[in-house]
Amino acid sequence: MDGLTAQEFDRFAQNGRRGFRLHTPDVRGRDVVVRGEFMNIELRRGLHVHHSDVVNQRDLETEVELPAHLSIKLLLRGSTYAAVGRHVLPMPEGEGGSQPVAIALAQTEPAIFRRQGRQGQRLHRLNIAITPEWFESSDFFTQCNAREVENFCNRHLAFAAWTPGRTILSRAEEIAASRGFQPWLRRLHIESSVLGIIAATFDFLAGGGGEDEAASLSRTERMRLARAEEILRGSVGSLPTVDALASAAGVSENTLQRLFHTTYGTTVFNYVRSMRLDQARRALEEDGISIDEAAYLAGYTSAANFSTAFKRQYGMSPGCCRCRLGRSVVARRR
């Protein structure tokens, strides 16, 4: 597919989802919003694969409610802003976003997916969506060795990110190159590659470390990281220092920084800042709090500094974000 119009994009985004919203008022139905390669296939009941390598033709801001499922996301090249629930998705690093990142994200209930793409941005990605139906049909969790994966899937917004190794990347390349196959063979070819990616991901989640031992975490390290995240989410008002957080999680400060960098590609401070900014953004959009209140919620003593950080993170001012509450109220009244 060379070009996707706003109308086609809207139709695709609403397929099996609820509450899709396009927050870009100057984009009309026939406007081409992305160009490039675009594929979406249901391989079998409960197993979907989406592959795209596109360049934004317009600024595009969308929001949609995703149903309960497990997603495996491979962000292969480029960058955009994307978030599911409280998680801002890490993007490929390096020059031009050339260092891929793999993400596993579990949803036990519906969650909001938000995306903000800017004109000229490229993003090459592969997404595998696995619903509970697929797990049930395969009797996957009856295997005693699958308990680690089952525990991950049963935690709402459980999140893991790592640098994908050769196994996953080669499978992704096979899917991208599948256009040369005859249609009846292409589906089998894609499903084989998708199952290979799922197997490598489950091995990683189970602590096998088969993908990239340098980038993966041990079971103990994942537990320490989860403890630190739990403390941060439960903190009201002032946050603990990195040293105090490390002590409460049972690791050294250097180890804690390494765990956050390995999993999220950032420091503890930047992780906390993104988390607090996301809380402030949701309060602006959903509750209509003032910008001063949002700055306080995000841990800023200066509204000006908060506004600068907010615009850098989301590409819009807090005031514009707050205006969206009014627009959504008007839309509901119509």
NULOVO-242215 format. One record per residue: y, x, z of N, C-alpha, C in turn. Coordinates in steps of 0.001 Angstrom, whole numbers. Each point is the difference from the previous one (the first is absolute). Layout:
N
      nyy      nxx      nzz     cayy     caxx     cazz      cyy      cxx      czz
        Y        X        Z        Y        X        Z        Y        X        Z
...
END
This chain:
334
      nyy      nxx      nzz     cayy     caxx     cazz      cyy      cxx      czz
    -1185      853        0     1185     -853        0     1232      887        0
      861     -228     -980     1183      841     -127     1118     -444      935
      299    -1307       17     1092     -505      822     -403    -1263      742
      484     -136     1227     -284    -1179      812     1316     -667      342
      163    -1277     -389     1242     -706      285        0     -511     1438
     1177     -400      475      111     -536     1355     -874    -1238      154
      -63     -828    -1052     -822    -1208       33    -1477      349      130
     -460      981     -772    -1395      432       71     -294      665     1334
      939      787      474     -144      666     1286     -140    -1037     1107
      831    -1032      -58      -35    -1076      986    -1352     -710      -28
     -499     -288    -1201    -1280     -701     -147    -1145      843      553
       22     1309     -286    -1044      884      511       65       98     1523
     1200      166      545      161      209     1434     -424    -1217      809
      122    -1200     -568     -353    -1213      732    -1483     -323      -97
     -745      722     -814    -1413     -271     -193     -785      271     1280
     -405    -1058      686     -776      153     1227      816      395     1208
     1343      -22     -135      853      401     1115      976    -1121      312
      685      139     1148      965    -1031      394     1362      631      263
     1020     -827     -170     1335      398      424      609     1126     -807
     -351      118    -1300      595     1072     -795     1489     -266     -188
      805     1050      200     1442     -126     -196      520     1214     -763
      810     -278     -994      690     1045     -742     1440        7      484
      395     1090      701     1312       62      632     1042      674     -885
     -212       -4    -1304      941      642     -910      666    -1084     -827
     1181     -484      403      582    -1204     -596      377      129    -1464
      295     1211     -501      464      131    -1385    -1147      195     -991
    -1253      -71      471    -1152      121     -894     -447    -1393     -424
      -92     -220    -1323     -401    -1296     -532    -1421       60     -552
     -544    -1179     -273    -1409     -120     -349     -467      851    -1158
      839      153    -1048     -422      745    -1184      368     1483       59
      680      406     1051      364     1411      141    -1244      847      252
     -144     1101     -727    -1100      933      242      326      813     1248
     -894      -38      975      271      679     1275     -761     1322      142
    -1168      116     -662     -736     1265       34     -618      249    -1368
     -204     1277     -332     -701      383    -1226    -1054     1031      343
    -1128      -98     -694    -1070      957      219    -1359     -658      -84
     -980      577      670    -1368     -520        5     -205     -857     1251
     -714    -1101     -184     -122     -965     1078    -1351     -701     -133
     -844       39     1052    -1328     -616      -55     -316     -638     1334
     -561    -1207      -46     -427     -670     1220    -1308     -732     -295
    -1092      355      708    -1319     -558     -290     -682     -409     1302
     -620    -1181       -7     -921     -374     1079    -1393      429     -444
     -514     1055      607    -1280      553     -420    -1161     -901      391
       92     -566     1167     -956     -981      483      647     -742     1150
     -625    -1015      523      606     -810     1036      384      872     1200
     1302       31      295      467      752     1165      343     1449     -273
      -76      445    -1259      296     1392     -329      938       43    -1202
     1238      437      245     1033       43    -1037      498     1428     -162
      374      353    -1222      599     1309     -240     1256     -174     -851
     1045      696      404     1263      -13     -733      370     1446     -300
      300      275    -1261      451     1329     -397     1274     -148     -810
     1008      783      325     1236      -41     -784      660     1367        1
      623      294    -1094      827     1200     -136     1244     -456     -743
     1029     -376      760     1154     -680     -588     1305      654      430
     1018     -257     -792     1366      428      305      859    -1252      117
      752     -109     1081      873    -1159      206     1121      -14    -1034
      202    -1158     -616     1101     -177     -936     1222     -609      678
     -204     -563     1187     1069     -592      786     -232      308     1471
     1072      -68      813     -202      -29     1442     -800    -1258      315
     -987      137      868     -892    -1121      250     -395      -20     1476
      259    -1118      640     -339     -151     1410     -831    -1266      163
    -1223      156      517     -911    -1135      108     -622      -70     1387
     -516    -1171      291     -670     -237     1276    -1082    -1031     -239
    -1201      217      570    -1102     -930     -200     -917       54     1212
     -640    -1102      294     -952      -46     1102    -1394      301     -532
     -620     1057      524    -1341      387     -426    -1030     -615      937
    -1107     -508     -532    -1044     -575      855     -778     1106      720
     -858     -406      925     -820      964      745     -906      771     -962
        8     1305      106     -870      839     -825      121     1447      447
     -839      846     -543      116     1451      161      477      559    -1326
     1048      807       26      474      622    -1239     -158     1511       77
     -368      556    -1136      -31     1456     -188     1027      288    -1080
     1048      711      375     1106      259     -911       32     1490     -344
       23      287    -1274      184     1374     -471     1349       67     -695
      943      685      613     1320      198     -588      -40     1380     -650
     -123        1    -1317     -354     1215     -724     1206      825     -424
     1082     -670     -326     1196      743     -419     1213     -928       32
     1158      584      304     1233     -765       16      349     -484     1392
      894     -986       59      466     -454     1307      664    -1357     -105
      -38     -752     1089      739    -1246      172       17     -274     1487
      680    -1038      413     -100     -429     1400     -971    -1166       57
     -999      110      887     -964    -1090      168     -425      -35     1458
     -211    -1203      514     -409     -150     1394     -893    -1220      130
     -986      109      896     -857    -1125      362      111     -169     1505
      486    -1173      437      199     -185     1431      936     1059      540
     -455      709     1040      842     1029      611     -149     1358     -676
     -900      119     -946     -291     1296     -604      812      217    -1278
      846     1013       10      641      474    -1226     -978      963     -655
     -381     -269    -1233    -1038      793     -641      535     1377     -393
     -729     1059      370      419     1335     -441     -176      136    -1502
      894      736     -624      -16      184    -1446     -416     1431     -351
     -443      223    -1245     -345     1355     -415     1147      972      226
     -337     1194      491     1010     1013      246      -33     1047    -1104
      784     1045      164       76     1049     -996      977     -342    -1100
      164      908     -945      961     -181    -1087     -385    -1192     -864
      907     -986      -96     -265    -1191     -789    -1061     -905      589
     -291      170     1289    -1028     -825      630    -1369      271     -582
     -367     1282      -99    -1218      394     -699    -1195      209      927
      178      -81     1323    -1109      202      928     -511    -1360      460
    -1176     -434     -466     -465    -1368      280     -247     -246     1488
       11    -1277      354     -328     -409     1362     -949    -1187      -84
     -995      -17      891     -941    -1113       99      268     -752     1292
     -129    -1318      -44      291     -845     1157    -1094    -1044      131
     -461     -222     1226     -869    -1141      311      765     -883      975
       52    -1286     -287      779     -924      830     -776    -1299      160
     -251     -383     1253     -774    -1206      281      915    -1134      437
     -275    -1190     -510      697    -1208      433    -1038    -1029      430
       60     -435     1253     -884    -1067      451      676    -1358     -112
     1268        1     -369      776    -1224     -190     1061      287    -1059
      648    -1028     -538     1023      239    -1023     1120      895      517
      568      818     -884     1110      894      341      932       94    -1203
     1256      311      287     1011       77    -1054       17     1398     -629
      -64       17    -1331      151     1238     -771     1396       -1     -619
      751     1074      224     1361      124     -532       83     1229     -896
      697     -165    -1110      158     1113     -938     1426       18     -523
      574     1208      -74     1326      191     -585      -82     1130    -1007
       95     -344    -1265      -37     1004    -1046     1357      136     -652
      359     1212     -344     1282      253     -648     -205      288    -1486
      993     -351     -791      -74      229    -1444     -277     1471     -278
     -975      249     -881     -361     1366     -357    -1096      599      858
     -343     -636     1118    -1067      523      853    -1359     -224     -664
     -852     1015      120    -1363     -126     -494     -955      -50     1184
    -1049     -799     -131    -1062        3      998    -1339     -208     -691
     -885      965      214    -1371      -74     -506     -896     -276     1196
     -678    -1148        2     -784     -358     1184    -1274     -735     -383
     -941       52      928    -1253     -737     -118     -215     -715     1327
     -265    -1297      -54     -213     -764     1228    -1324     -752      -94
     -824      151     1027    -1267     -720       98      119     -963     1167
     -196    -1280     -258       81    -1016     1041    -1391     -563      264
     -417       43     1265    -1335     -455      390      160    -1115     1023
     -461    -1196     -331      117    -1118      918    -1258     -110      864
       61     -776     1091    -1197     -160      846    -1218     -489     -773
      196     -760    -1080    -1124     -504     -792     -869     1135     -521
      639     1088     -438     -762     1114     -560     -861      656     1075
      579      204     1174     -778      595     1086    -1177     -897      373
      248    -1306       39    -1070     -935      385    -1109      -27    -1036
      373       27    -1281    -1015      -78    -1064     -857     1255      -69
      543     1119      447     -749     1267      -78     -719      339     1298
      183     -830     1056     -606      289     1315      339     1412      469
     1213      436     -334      361     1400      258      -34      329     1486
      538     -897      847      159      313     1405    -1281     -194      811
    -1105     -350     -664    -1266      -58      722     -558     1396      237
      542      980     -706     -440     1378      167      658      605     1242
     -785      581      882      548      511     1264     1017     1107     -230
     -152      768    -1068      927     1106     -248     1346     -465     -543
      130    -1308     -266     1251     -516     -546      943     -507     1081
     -307      241     1259      797     -552     1090     1434      515       -9
      204     1264     -332     1361      561      -38      855     -744    -1021
     -578     -248    -1166      733     -708    -1046      241    -1450      421
     -998     -636      608      155    -1373      457     1118     -110     1034
       44      946      940     1058      -14     1015     1377      139     -639
       90      859    -1014     1266      174     -710      396    -1311     -681
     -930     -624     -688      291    -1223     -751      355    -1169      913
     -460       48     1240      243    -1107      932     1268      174      821
      780     1058     -263     1283      200      691     1124     -327     -968
      784    -1018      327     1080     -395     -899     1010     1124     -173
      272      320    -1252      915     1068     -404     -471     1383      441
    -1322      153      159     -546     1360      177      364      808    -1240
      400     1256      207      610      780    -1075     -509     1431       50
     -331      543    -1164     -357     1417     -104      530      522    -1325
      534     1206        8      491      635    -1232     -477     1434      -18
     -351      489    -1176     -494     1371     -118      220      495    -1423
     -183     1288     -173       97      591    -1338    -1340     -161     -692
      -78     -763    -1092    -1295     -228     -654     -542     1281     -612
    -1314      149       83     -659     1176     -569     -497     -252    -1414
     -825      919     -482     -447      -52    -1401     -800    -1256     -313
     -817     -461      971     -853    -1162     -258      823    -1227     -348
      957     -320      839      821    -1181     -225      878      156    -1233
      625     1156     -169      907      195    -1131     -736      -53    -1338
    -1206      545      -50     -752      -39    -1255     -405    -1430     -342
     -340     -788     1029     -329    -1410     -235     1220     -766     -490
     1156      292      558     1234     -657     -441      301      355    -1453
     -233     1248     -375      220      420    -1385     -944     -730     -948
    -1239     -229      442     -970     -725     -827      466    -1428     -262
      569     -632     1033      494    -1367     -166     1169      -29     -980
      914      967      151     1164       61     -891     -418      240    -1450
    -1107      724     -188     -448      344    -1353     -988    -1012     -574
     -206    -1116      693    -1045     -943     -407      390     -867    -1191
     1235       92     -464      451     -872    -1090     -770      261    -1290
     -602     1166     -127     -740      323    -1214    -1362     -652      -82
     -485     -591     1095    -1317     -636        1       64    -1400     -609
    -1117     -456     -536     -102    -1379     -420      127     -892     1231
      589    -1206     -147      282     -844     1167    -1196     -227      922
    -1190     -251     -572    -1154     -306      846     -500     1233      747
      299     1196     -510     -357     1227      706     1116      452      939
     1232     -335     -364     1136      445      806      -93     -534     1427
     -380    -1259      145      -80     -613     1316    -1011      740      869
    -1163      311     -571    -1020      751      748      502     1387      364
      683      632     -928      529     1338      217     1019        3     1138
      899     -991      -24     1024      -86     1044     -635     -292     1353
     -947     -935       21     -621     -344     1287     -741     1191      592
     -660      776     -827     -679     1205      487      979      960      647
     1150      211     -639     1012      908      546      609     -566     1275
      245    -1327       25      567     -636     1190     -950      146     1184
    -1293     -210     -221     -974      135     1081      -48     1438      519
      190      963     -902       53     1398      431     1193      265      906
     1152     -596     -328     1196      156      835     -198     -684     1346
     -595    -1188       -3     -270     -706     1248     -919      824      890
    -1067      568     -589     -947      799      778      684     1215      620
      835      695     -776      700     1178      525      985     -396     1098
      656    -1161     -163      939     -475     1024     -728     -362     1283
    -1117     -710     -106     -757     -375     1190     -549     1232      710
     -381      997     -774     -460     1256      602     1131      640      801
     1212      -45     -542     1157      537      711      265     -786     1282
      -13    -1342      -95      282     -833     1163    -1057      166     1082
    -1219      312     -412    -1087      192      958      -20     1408      582
      985      822     -396       77     1350      547     -859     1014     -716
     -483     -372    -1214     -853      933     -730      742     1208     -522
     1279     -182     -310      811     1122     -476     -444      534    -1338
     -762     -815     -760     -505      492    -1268     1076      180    -1051
     1129     -691      145     1040       86    -1011      797     1295       97
      548      262     1168      867     1163      160       65      342     1486
     -846      901      446      -99      288     1421     1311      506      581
      786      689     -808     1270      517      516      988    -1117      275
     -100    -1093     -762      983    -1065      137     -463    -1135      897
    -1325     -105      255     -501    -1112      789       72      319     1486
     -112    -1038      816       42      148     1449    -1371     -318      574
     -321      640     1116    -1232     -309      692      145    -1337      713
    -1129     -520      486       53    -1268      727      904      111     1221
      -97     1089      727      837      189     1190     1477       44     -377
      314      722    -1087     1398       87     -433      536    -1365     -410
     -823     -803     -677      448    -1337     -374      262     -863     1232
     -824      165     1028      194     -747     1244     1305      419      682
      289     1303       -6     1246      496      613     1219     -539     -771
     -117       12    -1322     1101     -502     -816      212    -1498      237
    -1095     -749       65      105    -1440      246      640     -279     1354
     -318      828      992      596     -166     1328     1513      238      -60
      410     1025     -716     1431      290     -131      725    -1147     -708
     -601     -541    -1060      613    -1123     -724      105    -1233      900
    -1033     -225      810       12    -1142      918     1141      123     1005
      221     1206      528     1086      238      956     1351     -257     -661
      166      490    -1233     1270     -189     -704      272    -1471     -280
    -1028     -735     -425      190    -1419     -300      325     -804     1259
     -527      448     1134      235     -725     1244     1253      408      738
      713      997     -513     1204      494      678     1157     -950     -225
      695     -343     1046     1188     -844      -59     1182      829      475
     1090      -38     -750     1158      808      380     -202     1449     -414
      215      917      931     -107     1424     -334    -1449      392     -251
     -185      888     -958    -1335      474     -354     -363     1244      793
    -1282      253      201     -393     1247      666      322     1201     -874
      219     1147      627      195     1228     -760    -1319      369     -677
       75      863    -1000    -1219      426     -689     -953      672      976
      545      799      917     -835      680      981     -714    -1010      905
      745    -1022      473     -595    -1019      863    -1023     -832     -762
      288     -292    -1259     -921     -770     -832    -1300      779     -213
      139     1299     -282    -1179      847     -199     -852       43     1266
      664      133     1135     -722       56     1271     -756    -1297      249
      651    -1143     -271     -647    -1299      218    -1177     -208     -952
       94      602    -1194    -1083     -126     -982    -1100     1031      223
      249      958      881    -1027      987      326      -91     1165     -944
     1134      335     -648       18     1149     -915     1268      803      241
       70     1174     -601     1220      796       88     1041     -550     -966
     1252      422      188     1067     -460     -886     -254      433    -1440
     -448     1252     -182     -273      492    -1353    -1136     -781     -663
    -1038     -318      800    -1120     -768     -552      447    -1395     -405
      844     -633      823      484    -1337     -328      799       19    -1302
      849     1015     -168      767       97    -1241     -942      164    -1194
    -1065      784      194     -956      212    -1092     -719    -1310     -355
     -367     -785     1007     -696    -1260     -250      879     -961     -797
     1276      -83      368      908     -895     -726      250      509    -1414
      127     1302     -147      269      552    -1336    -1216     -175     -909
    -1206      199      553    -1213     -159     -798     -191    -1445     -429
      259     -938      909     -248    -1416     -273     1126     -661     -776
     1247      302      376     1146     -697     -587      898      905     -840
     -279     1293      -11      815      911     -787     1401      179      539
      193     -199     1297     1326      116      586     -111      389     1466
     1153      270      626       33      384     1410      -49    -1246      884
     -246      225     1287        6    -1107      957     1368     -678      -13
     1069      804       -3     1351     -552       21      251     -894    -1201
     -367      461    -1195      232     -801    -1201     -853    -1262      -18
    -1219      101      538     -862    -1180       96      637    -1058      895
      480      444     1174      628     -918      949     1263     -605     -612
      784      824     -671     1229     -496     -611     -309    -1069    -1044
    -1014      226     -830     -372     -988    -1007     -498    -1284      650
     -766      153     1085     -524    -1168      700     1132     -834      590
      959      657      646     1123     -707      606      916     -622    -1061
      227      710    -1091      809     -567    -1086     -669    -1241     -584
    -1327       31     -108     -711    -1156     -533      111    -1187      944
      -61      253     1324      191    -1075      976     1404     -598     -140
      988      873     -149     1382     -469     -149      162     -795    -1293
     -603      468    -1086      106     -700    -1284     -586    -1404      100
    -1172     -126      636     -614    -1312      126      834     -926      875
      622      554     1065      848     -816      872     1256     -461     -737
      536      848     -866     1158     -395     -811     -370    -1128     -958
    -1146      146     -667     -417     -963    -1012     -458    -1316      616
     -769       86     1086     -664    -1184      520      786     -685     1124
      735      786      797      684     -566     1167     1518      -19     -155
      518      713    -1002     1437        9     -227      804      677     1097
     -592     1012      677      745      694     1053     1162      771     -613
      966      384      832     1157      741     -497     -399     1432     -337
      852      677     -749     -278     1388     -367       36      893     1236
      888     -278      958       30      775     1247    -1306     -170      767
     -518    -1234       39    -1270     -248      690    -1148      712     -710
       34      -25    -1333    -1043      676     -775       46     1515      230
     1213      546       75      148     1437      261     -607      360     1351
      261     -830     1013     -556      243     1337    -1520      -86      -25
     -529    -1016     -712    -1451     -172     -104     -653     1206     -655
      704      596     -978     -539     1166     -708      232     1304      759
      704      -69     1142      217     1187      815     1236      797     -355
      945     -623     -716     1241      680     -382     1145     -469      898
      818      949      465     1183     -352      793     1194     -287     -897
      -83      417    -1256     1086     -216     -958     -473     -902    -1125
      717    -1110     -231     -343     -911    -1094      168      678    -1355
      984      927      -84      228      713    -1266    -1190      894     -336
     -499      740     1002    -1166      865     -221    -1234     -837     -352
     -127    -1149      677    -1112     -902     -299       81     -488    -1451
     1191     -384     -428      175     -506    -1365     -346     1064    -1030
      384     1244      276     -314     1099     -921    -1506      200     -107
     -691       44     1163    -1448      197       14     -712    -1186     -654
      503    -1208      253     -615    -1208     -545       92       -1    -1529
     1165      337     -519      171        8    -1452     -850     1083     -654
     -128     1145      678     -841     1071     -533    -1461     -450      -62
     -443     -772      989    -1396     -429       60     -295    -1141     -969
      924     -998      -88     -303    -1219     -732      819     -194    -1275
      956      870     -246      799     -116    -1213      994    -1139       22
      302     -547     1173     1001    -1056      147      611      103     1388
     1162     -584      186      663       42     1300     -609    -1044      926
      148      170     1325     -476    -1025      936      652    -1356     -265
     1279        9     -421      683    -1257     -287     -662     -763    -1136
     -392      722    -1076     -688     -643    -1127    -1347     -559      439
     -684      748      853    -1297     -441      508      165    -1278      811
     1043      -38      817      250    -1172      849      348    -1222     -852
      671      225    -1141      362    -1104     -889    -1228     -698     -567
    -1117      722      -58    -1216     -584     -549     -508    -1147      865
      300       43     1319     -372    -1102      877      693    -1275     -454
     1305      109     -299      748    -1164     -458     -525     -525    -1319
     -357      917     -923     -515     -440    -1298    -1325     -723      150
     -864      504      902    -1308     -627      190      140    -1375      647
      983     -156      909      235    -1297      634      470    -1005    -1048
      915      429     -859      502     -884    -1069    -1152     -401     -926
     -861      978     -342    -1121     -285     -903     -950    -1026      626
     -221       97     1321     -900     -946      653      594    -1401       30
     1324      -98       44      657    -1321       74      -13     -718    -1334
     -153      755    -1085       66     -624    -1334    -1224     -840     -308
END
